Amino acid sequence: MGDQVGRADEYEKKAEKKLNGWGLFGSKYEDAAELLEKASNLYKLAKSWDKAGASYVKLANCHLKVDSKHEAASAFVDAAHCYKKTSANEAISCLEQAVNLMCDIGRLSMAARYYKEIAELYESEQNIEQAIVNYERAADMFQSEEVTTSANQCKQKVAQFSAQLEQYQRSIEIYEEIAKQSLNNNLLKYGVKGHLLNAGLCHLCKGDVVAITNALELYQELDPTFSGTREYRFLADIAAAAIDEEDVAKFTDVVKEFDSMTPLDPWKTTLLLRVKEKLKAKEMEEDDLT
């Protein structure tokens, strides 16, 4: 491994020498790029991630000098994938440069993919606000290229995180929009009940009696099969327990029963716990008054 790093260092020195020397019609950048590619690969093989990342950035800059934007973008992406092992910020910076270059040359599907990667890095760093921004950018770009499935995956992330930040209306609109789109697509139709369930849970968190009743009616109109699903029954029952009857015990039983048949993921569990906490708080208020 040390031998690989040593060889890579030698290639880098030779590349630097080329860049500092005199060359005809950009040939020094092409020669240096060849040497830097070898150096980058050796650093990568040696798992010397920071050095590999830095070397790929130098390679990207050589490609930019001769206006090879596609090759430069690829080198920035390679740099990002090395930096992912050591520094999310460096990785994000490299991917942002790749995005700009891909937009310049009209490769919007690739740009969208890199926006999604940036969003995932922010997500791994728990920076939810920036994750939302970049998932939205990715969704818009995928949508413009008619890559519907990827666009919807990114939109669902936006909806999921918006609900985490208690921006329920935004989540509702996204889930309902995806459900409407999916109804006309045989491959996506099976997911409609899940999207409507998620939208309904966000309505519950808002605690608006009229809105949840209207939503359930709207969902039946949208998809006449929805009223026959376990998801619809669950929404109707927890709405009755939480909003009409304000009964914590009944609410808990309904959730337990659904969870035993269709296990709830952590996101749904979090939302349901918020509803339950509000119910408990109301119950305590009423006990204090009596």
N, C-alpha and C positions, 0 to 999 in steps of 0.2 A: 504493500500500500504506500509506504514511504517512497518507494521507487517510482510509483505512478505520479505522486505529487512532485517529486524531483524532476521527472520528465516534463510534466505539465509546466512547471516553473520555467524550464528551459525554452519551451515553445512560446511562453508568454514574453520572455526576454527578447527572443528573436522577433516576435510581433512588434514589441515596443521599438526595437531597432529599425524595423521597416517603416513604422509610422513616423519616426523622427528623422528618417532619411529622406532622400529625394526620389520621386517616382514619376513615371510618365502617365498622363491621362488617368489618374486614379488607380493605376495598377498597384501602387503601394498598399492601398486599402484592401484590394482583392487578395494580395499576397498575405497581408496581416490577418485577414479574415480566415484564410486557410489554416494559418498557424494557431489562431485563437480557437477555432473549432476543435482542433486536436487537443489543445490545452483544456478546454471546457470539458470534453468527453473524459479525459484522464482524471480531472478533478472529481467528476461525477462518479467514475468507477471507484475512486478512492474514498467516496462518501465525504469529501471535503466540500460541504454544501455552500458555505459562504464564498469560498474561492471560486467554485464552479459558477455561482450566481454572478459574481463580479466579472468573471471572464466572459460569460454570455452577454452581459451588458456591453462590454467593450466590443464584442463581436457585432452586436446590434448597431452600435454607433459606426462601425466600419461599413456595414451595409447601408446605413443612412447616407454616408459620404458619397456613395455611388448611386444613390436614389433607388436602392432595392428595398422598397417598403415592405413587401411581403416577407422577404428573408429577415428583415429587421424585426418585424412583428413576431416571427417564429422564434427568433433568438431571445426577445424579451419574455416570451411565454416560457421558453426553456429556463431562463433565469428565474422566473417566478416559481416554477416547479421545484427548483433547487432551494430557493429562499423559503418556500413553504415549510421546510424542515427546521428552519432556525428563526425566521422573522416574518410574521404575517404582514407587517407594515411594508417591508421591502418587496414582498411578493405582490402586494396590492399595487404598489407604485409601478412595478414592471408590467403588470396586467393592464393598468390604466394606459400606459404608453402603447401597449399592443392594441388596445381598443381604438385609440385615436388613429393609429396607422391603418387598421382594418376599415374604419369608417372612411378614411381618405381614399382608399382604393375600392370602396363599394362592397366590401365583403361583410355585409351586415349580419348574416347568420353567425359568422365567426365572432364578430364583435359582441353579439348577444350572448354567445357561450362564455366569453371572457367576463362580461358583466355578471353573469350568473356565478362564475368562479369567485369574483370579487365579493359578491354578496355572501357566498358560503364562507369565505374567510372572515368577513365581518361577523357573521353568525357564530363562527367558532370562537371569536374574541368577545362574544356577548355584547357586541355593539349593534343592538337591534335597530336603532334609527337608521344607521348607515346601511345595514342589511336590507331594510325596506326600500331605501332609495335605489339601491343597485338591482334588487329583484324587480322593481318597477321598470327600470331602464331596460333590463333584459326582456321583460314581458312585452314592452312596447316594440322592441326591435324584432323579437320573434314573431309578434303579431303582424308587423309590417311585411315580414317575409313569409307570412302564412304558415308558420311552424306552430300550429295551434296547440298541440299537446305540450310542447315545452313552454309556450306562453302561459298556458293554464297552470302548469306546475309552479311557475314563478308567481303568478297571481295568487295562488293558494298560499304561498309563503307570506306574501304581503298581507293577506287576510288573517292568517294565523298570528303573525306578529302584531298586527294592528289590534286584534282582540286582546292580546297579552298586555298591550299598552292602554287597554280600555277604550279604544277607538272603535266601538262596536258597529256604528252605522256604516263606516267604511268597509268593515268585514262583511256585513250583511249584503251590501251592494255588490261586492266582488263574488261572493258565493252564489247569489241569485243570478248574476250575469252568467257565470260559468254553467250553472244548472240549465238556464235557457238555451245556451249554445249547445250543450251536450245532448239535449232532447232530440236534436235533428241529426245526431251522429250515432250510427249503430254501435260503433266501438266504445263510445263514451257514455251511452245511455245508462249503462248499469251503475255509473257513479252518481247519478242525479240525486237519489235519495240521501246519499251521504252529504252532498253539498247543501241540500235543503235542511238536513238535520243541523249542520254547522251554523247555517244562517239562523235557524230557529233558536239555537242555544244562545247566540249573540243577542237575539231579541229578548230572551229570558233575562239575560244579564242587565239589559236596560230597564227591565221591570215594568214595561208599559203594557197594561192589560189590553187596551184596544189594539195596539200594534201587533201583539202576538196572536190575537184572535183573527185579525185581518190577514196576517202572514199565513196562518194555517189554511184559511180560505183560498188565498192567492195560490198557495202551493198545490192545492187540490185542482184548481183550474189549470195551472201550468202542466201538471202531470196527473191525469185522472187515476193512475195506478198508485199514486203516493198514499192515498188514504187507506190502502190495504196493506201497507208495510208496517213492520215493527217500529221503524223510525218515526212514522207519523203518530202511532199509538203512544210511543214514549213521550214525544213532544206534547201531545194533548194531555197526557196524564200528569207530567211534571208541571205543566202550565196550570192545570187545575189545582194540584197540591200546593204549588208555590204562590200562585197569584190569587186564585179564587178562594181557596180555603186557608192559605197561610199556615199549612200543617207540616212542621219539620219532620215528624216521624213518618208521615205518609210519603213525603218527598223522598226521604232516605230509602224507604221500601221500594218505591218505583225505580230509583236509580240502581239499587242492588239487583233487582229482578232483571233489568235490561242488561246490566253488566255481566250477569251469570250466563246470558245467552250470547251477547255480542260484547266482548270485552272492550271497555272504554280506554282510549289512548290518554296519555298524560295531559294533552291540551284540553280535551273534553272534561276530564276530571277536574282540572284547574277551574274551568268556567263553572262547572256544577258546584264546586266548593264555594265559589264566590256567591252564587245564588243562595246556597245554604246558609252562609255567614250572614247575609242580609236578612234572611228569614229568621235566624236565631236572634239577631239584634232587634228585629221588630217584636218578636215574642217576649224578649226581656223588657222592652219598653212598655208593652201592654201589661206585663206582670207588675211592673213598678207602679203603673197607674191604678191597678186594682188593689 
